[in-house]
Amino acid sequence: RRLQMNDLTTDVYEYLEQTFDREIYPVLSPIAVRDDHDFPFVTGLGLNLLVRLEPSGDRPGMSAATASGRKARKQSGPRSAVVPIPKSLSRFITVPIDEGHNYAPVEDVIAEFIGRLFPGEPVLECVPFRITRNADMAVREDLAGDLLLRMKEVLEARKSSDCVRLEVAESISDDAISLLKGHLDVEDPYLYRIPGVLDLSAFMGMSRMTGFDHLREKPWPPQQTPAAPARESVFDILTRHDLLLHHPYESFDPVVRLVEEAADDPNVLAIKQILYRTSKNSPIVAALKRAANKDKHVTVVVELKARFDEARNIEWAQSLEQAGVQVIYGLRGLKTHAKICIVVRREPSGIRRYVHFGTGNYNEITARLYTDTSYMTSREDYGADASAFFNMISGYSQPMRFRRIASAPVGLKERILEMIDGETLRAEDGQEARIMARLNSLVHTDVIDALYRASCAGVDIKLNVRGICCLRPGVPGLSENITVTSIVDRFLEHSRIMYFHHGGSPVVMISSADWMPRNLERRVELLTPVDDPACRDRLIRILDDIFRDTAKARIQQPDGTYTRAKPGRGRKALRSQEYFYQQACEAVKQDRKNRPPVLEPQRPTGLDA
């Protein structure tokens, strides 16, 4: 419960006053604003208070010079100051009241006692504000001799870039608005009056408080898939069969184990991996450094231009280089967004490559929050393609055709259009034709036009597009055979899965790329067909279950609006994410039931060693 400062008991008010005096006041540093060229530097996304003051006027005993100075200041209008709220201060002040959790935002407490910072000066107004600085600053790679150095310069430039958003409390006066707009050079379209607390992201910390279990959702911890037992080597598993993981319902652990086992296995010769985004304390990065220290050949592509992860990736790149890893900063002019890891291992039968293809990042934290798929295999044609793809990135090479995979910016879009056009031709010949796809975004006009042509030919098309969708379904004569749904639920829908009926021999693929111009034409991406029958059939079932969702799905209308999906009469709503998690739990339960009992002898206690 948020406490309002004008509705406090005497005891609570005195407690907050003491807290301000002891813990807050010593940290604050008000900065006077004397003229138009003297506005203090304000950090992006930091919380600040704008304080407007006026001279108190003449007082008995005041010297003529002081009175004259006061009068001059009064004639020139109210004075002002900015009070930055340090990030070291707790955003919420907890108040020990017996019932529940009671708090006051730190800006409310400071505003209540703001007079302590300006003794003897009447305060006209004290309101919070926050600015967002421009982060859309790209590197001119054609002019960048040292990309790492240029990215560091971009990060520094962001700290003092132009203000592109000004957030203020709804109660702010017009005079204060004019003052901030003038000093920060902000136009009306970029001014946001917030009818509540600024910076709602601070409340994420409150969600981690202990207690209040009745308000929390039941945890859905990732399940250890029976197909990859923790007691067995990932290499042995992939030698027997391919492995498909559905995150976050199934644990990301087998992917981490692949890299960790490769780092410690004396038979592993090389590890090659692309890192787009990683976690703060990444076990994968630690394993790569450990592998390099053990004289394995480790090559890592670190994408320095990953938006808002540039600083972390720079830090990882430098630490990997110091450990002896060969680090590559991607391709000039393109972001490297593909998700791939290759482990090269010497075995009695010869050299074998173990490959992981994914739709999500190598980040074990977001793997618990995003829905993604991982395909792991030791098939020779996939290994050959993976090596050729990696060599294309790390060395000088023309875009090439692969045995199984396709890559952007050359080949991936063409492969998708080829598959869509194939279904169109089959429909025109009177054959069954069907397309299902699960994406984050659908924007590319070439793909949209191909889907419209397929719909007009009679192809049954089902699309699950979580975010932006520029295609309009259900338009007579254009897209009446296309259905578009979007699922917004507990986990962020992030995987990209595609299905084409292909004359009864289904082609199923996963990809790192959405159907957007940036992904298909300006990034290095991967499209991977899943040939293993068991893995392929499972992906088809996943797609089918997604389109059966009637609990969290929204159906896009021809005009671009969305309506909630509804279960049929007398039927219970299906929540696909919950269904997938129940499936993962049931698989673990069934595996335990089918596991043969282990007979373990009981040793007597108390015997000498």
Secondary structure, DSSP 8 states (H G I E B T S, - for coil): -B--GGG--HHHHHHHHHHIIIIIGGG---EEE-STT------TT-EEEEEEE------TT--HHHHHHHHHHHHT--EEEEEE--TTS-SEEEE--SSS-EEEEHHHHHHHTGGGGSTT--EEEEEEEEEEE-------TTT-S-HHHHHHHHHHHHHT--EEEEEEETT--HHHHHHHHHHHT--GGGEEEESS-S-GGGGGTGGG-S--GGGS------B--TTS-TTS-HHHHHHH--EEEEETTB-SHHHHHHHHHHHH-TTEEEEEEEESS--TT-HHHHHHHHHHHTT-EEEEEE-TTSTT-HHHHHHHHHHHHHTT-EEE---TTSEE---EEEEEEEETTEEEEEEEEESS-S-TTGGGTEEEEEEEE--HHHHHHHHHHHHHHHS-------SS-EEETTTHHHHHHHHHHHHHHHHHTT---EEEEEES-B--HHHHHHHHHHHHHT-EEEEEESS-B---TT-TTTTTTEEEEEE-SSSEE---EEEE-GGGS-EEEEES--BSHHHHHSEEEEEEE---HHHHHHHHHHHHHHTT--SSEEEE-TTS-EEE----TT-----HHHHHHHHHHHHHHHHHHHS---------SS---
